[in-house]
Amino acid sequence: MVPVDANLIRLYLHVLAAAIWVGGQLTLASLLPVLRRLGEDAPRRVAQAFNKIAWPAFAVLIATGIWNVLEIDVTERSTEYQVVLMVKLVVVALAGLGAAAHIVSRSKVVLAIGGSLVGLASLAALFLGVWLHG
């Protein structure tokens, strides 16, 4: 059995935050048609409520991600690992930027593009993170 130590806690917090960030996005996306039928303002109000836990989760992802990188010597990892890590960092940045654009936009086109970008980038970051730890 794996001991309960800082490494386990770090990984647990990272996975929990990813579950909130990515899982919440998937849940909201699937509920969007129903929310639209509840009223024009319903999707925005639900998204605002979700943001109260989503952004703290994103902050935990960033903090534990930095902690993850500090725990390894990246220079001793393979070139493939380093490339995957760099791609993951880019898609994490895209997810954050897409989410921020989605929040501040009033344009339906930008809302759709931002929402799609954050969803796809978040799923890609999740996949790449699993790949790195696999």
C-alpha positions, 0 to 999 in steps of 0.5 A: 500500500502507498503511504500517505505522504506529501506526494499522495496529498499533492496528487489527490488535490490535483485530481480533485481539482481536475474533477471539479474543473473538467467534470463541472464543465462537462456537466454544465455543457450537458445541462445547457439545453435544459438551462436555456429552457428555464429562462434566458438568464438561467445559463449565466446564473448557473455558470456564475455559481459554478465559477465560485468553485471552478476558479479556486479549483483551477488555482489548485490545479496550477499550484499543485501542477507547479508543485508536481514539476518542482518534485521532478528533475525535468532535465533527467526526463526523456525528450518525449516527456518534456514535449508532452509537459510543454504541450500540457502547459500550453493547453492549461494556459489556453483553458484558463484564457478560454474560460476568462474570455467566456466569462467576460464576453457578451458576444454569443460567438465569443461565448461559444468559441471560449466555451469550446476552447476551455472544454477541449483544452481542459480535456487535452490537459487531463489526457496529457496529465494522465499520460505523463503519470502513466 
